[in-house]
Every structure is written in structure tokens, then in C-alpha cells.
Amino acid sequence: MARQDHDEQDESLLGGGDRLGQNALSDDDSQLGIETEHASFKSIQRLLYTSHFLSTWNSRVFELGAFLFLASIYPQTLLPASVYAMTRAMFAVFLSSATGYAVDRFPRLSSDRIPNAESSTQFWLLLPLCLLAAAEKLGCVMNTIAVERDWVVAIASGSDDRLATLNAQMRRIDLFCKLAGPLAISFIDAASTKLAIIVTGSMTCASVLVEYFSIARVYHKVPELSKSKQTQSAEISPWLKGMMHTWLSGLPAYVKHQAFLPSFALALLYMTVLSFNGQMITYLIAIGVGSGAVGVLRGVAALFELSATWLGPILMKRIGAIRAGIWFLNWQLACVGVACLFFWLPETSRIILAAGTVSAVVASRLGLWGFDLSAQILVQEEVEPEMRGTFSSQEFALQNAFEMLAFLSTIVFPRPEQFKYPAAISACAVAGACVLYAVFVRSRRGHLLHLSKCMESTHRKKVRWTALGHESSDNEVELQAAAQTP
């Protein structure tokens, strides 16, 4: 009997050991699964960043290079550069809805093939520059809508931390390319404009295969990207009919959406000449600033923009994306106001004008890109998956429309001495964006400032100082009484 009990005890111990072993194996399998998933996510990140880097690098190099090439041909007027840029923006305004329709309706990989093909062929035919530049602009818009607004959300798989990491890193890549790419092409252009054109075209043609291979690998590694999107209609209408429907119905749906105000405020910021775009580059060259110096100044501005990708997530984590957005936007308004003021100071030398304006514009980039990150988070969180492409395409169309108005202002005022008028219009646009976003903040939070908390803090300080005052008076009375006693 005792031996039977002993055997049963041994079996129970062995069974317990088996259960412990199974639990340990289960924990090991779980840990292995987490590590595998983490390694897969890291691999996807590297491929996504590689494709995005090559695409953004070529776009940024061409963006500045084209204006440098035009400025070398027409050094005393902003008109040719403005007409060129307005043509690009006009095509983007009228065809951005079509790109958004393609992103929402077509498979994700096919919608990303189109911008790669357009970017690679534009440099084979440089004669019709404006039309090819418009094609490049549309390819850039489609790539941004497809990858930054749609693919990134699918890759994050519902994880807020992953989404914030991907957004910040993609923005860092963009800003690094905005820093290094224009700096490199400006120094090459300072040596030889022909050499700069050859280098720009060669880099784009050489990188297109790597770019496409990387983004295709991302597509096959993320199952979510291959899933068809749910649309409101059961049948997919023909492409042309669907595109016309998007044009007619996309804007009302965009305006009625709850994320409209932050998106529209961001789009309004594109109506500016106070950034290192074509107009300001041409203006600086017209007043005697060399192309190499322009590249350095744009690089410094990009460093400020790059700092926003670190400061923005930190601030949003502490106070939220909504409040961080209004902080960044107010900073930009203050800096743009200072930059605009230098144009209206009487009898200002060109050196002081250039130094003061450039310094204020450089500082304003921190606010612009910080607000861009905040608005992007709000749009990604609130726009439905089946509407991301349509919503983003309307936003990009408005961005290009306001950018087109900015170029129109320098067509109306083409001489460098008239640049102060477009600068004033730019400051008014930033002020308008601040008002619109303030309306959004008040509608969401019920207030713009924590007045009650401020009043409570002031009241606590008054009580504390009053208590300290009474304590000081009591001490003085005790000292006087002690002095009077023999």
C-alpha cells in the first residue's frame, strides 16, 4: 500500500514536471514568435526605408536642381521659375483626385508602380521640361499617398507605437534628403550646370530598379497589403467613371469629414514663398547669394526640420497631438511674421534683409514640420481605411492649389524688389491656418487654454505668498518682543 502511494506520488511529480516542461516550451515558443515578428518588422522597415530614401532623394535633388538650372538661364526675374512651378502644381491640382482614386481602388503594389515609372522616364526627355516635371510631381503625390498614408498604417497593424516610429523615421528620411540632396546638387551646379543635370538624371535611372525591388518585397512580406479594400459599392465601376465620381463627390466628403480642419490648415500653409522653394531660391540668387550658399542655407533649414521629427513625438507624447499642433503652428506664425517684417523695414541693406529673412524662415521650419507631424497623426487616426486615398488626394490637391496661388503671386509680382508683397500674402496664409486650427482645437477640447488651471495655479501662489508674508510678520513681532525684554 505504501509502495503504491509512493509510485502514485512519483507519477504525479513526473506529470507535474511534464506540465512544467510544456509550459516552458510554450513560453519559449511565444518568445520565439515575438522575436521572429520583431525581426520580420525590422526587415520590412529596412526595405521600406530603402525605397523611400531613393524615391525622396531623387525627388529632392530634382526639385532644387530644376530651379537652379532655370535661375542660371534667367537670373534677373522670377517669372520663368514661377511659370514652371505653377505648371507642376496645376497638373497636381487637377489629377490628384485620380491618384487618390487609384490608391483606393487598385491593388496596393500596382498603385505604387506608377510613380516609379514616371520618375525614371522623365530624364530621358528634358526638352518638354514643364510637362515632364508635372508627371514627376504626380508620381511624387501618388507615392506619398500610397506609401505614407496607406501602406504605413497597414504595416503598423494597429500598433500606435509602430505607427509613430514609422511616421517619424519616414519624415527623418525626407528631411535628410532635403538636407543632403540639395546641398550636393548645389555644389555640383556651382562647378558646372551641365554636370549637375547629368548627375541628376543618372542617379534617378540607376536607382529605379532597387527602389521597385524594395517596395515589392515589402508588399509580399506584409499580408495586410495584399488584402482588397472594402468599398461602399458592391461593384467596382469602370476606371474613368469612378474617377469622375471621385472628382464630383470627393471634395464634399472631404469637407464634411471630422479631420477636415487640421488637414485644410496644413494645406493652407503651402501658400507661401517664405520657404526654400523655387521663388525664394530665385530671389536669393537675384540679390547676389551664390548657389553654393543657397544649398548651405537650405541644409541648415533642413536641420531645423529634422529636429522637429524628434521634438514632435516627444511633445505629442506629453500633451497630445492636438495641443502640440497649435504650439507648433503658433511658433511658425511668429517666425514668419518676423521674416515678413524685414521686407517692410525702410532703407534695409540687402545683407541685413537676406540674413534676417533667412534666419526667421529657417526657424519657422521647426513649427511647420512639427505641425505636419501632428496633423498627419490626426488624419491617420480618424480617416477610415477605405477613404484614406480619396481624403489624402483631396488634401494634396488643395496643397498644390495653394502652392499654385503662391507661384501666381510671384508671376504678378515678378521683380525681386516686389517680393515683399508675396511675403505678406504668405504671412496672412499662416495666420489663417492658425485660426482654422484654433477652431478645431476648441471644438475638440472646449477651450484653447487651461484657464481654470491657470487660475488655480495663480490662487495657490497667492495663498503661499500670503502665508509666507504672515509667517514673516510673526517672526518680526517675535524679534521685536525679544529685543524689548531686558
Secondary structure, 3 states (H helix, E strand, C coil): CHHHHHHHHHHHHHHHHHHHHHHHHHHHHHHHHHHHHHHHHHHHHHHHHHHHHHHHHHHHHHHHHHHHHHHHHCCCCCHHHHHHHHHHHHHHHHHHHHHHHHHHHCCHHHHHHHHHHHHHHHHHCCCCHHHHHHHHHHHHHHHHHHHHHHHHHHHHCCCHHHHHHHHHHHHHHHHHHHHHHHHHHHHHHHHCHHHHHHHHHHHHHHHHHHHHHHHHHHHHHCHHHHCCCCCCCCCCCCHHHHHHHHHHHHHHHHHHCCCHHHHHHHHHCCCCCCCCCHHHHHHHHHCCCCHHHHHHHHHHHHHHHHHHHHHHHHHHHHHCHHHHHHHHHHHHHHHHHHHHHHHHCCCCCHHHHHHHHHHHHHHHHHHHHHHHHHHHHHHHHHCCHHHHHHHHHHHHHHHHHHHHHHHHHHHHCCCHHHCHHHHHHHHHHHHHHHHHHHHHHHHHHCCCCCHHHHHHHHHHHHHHHHHHHHHHHHHHHHHHHHHHCC
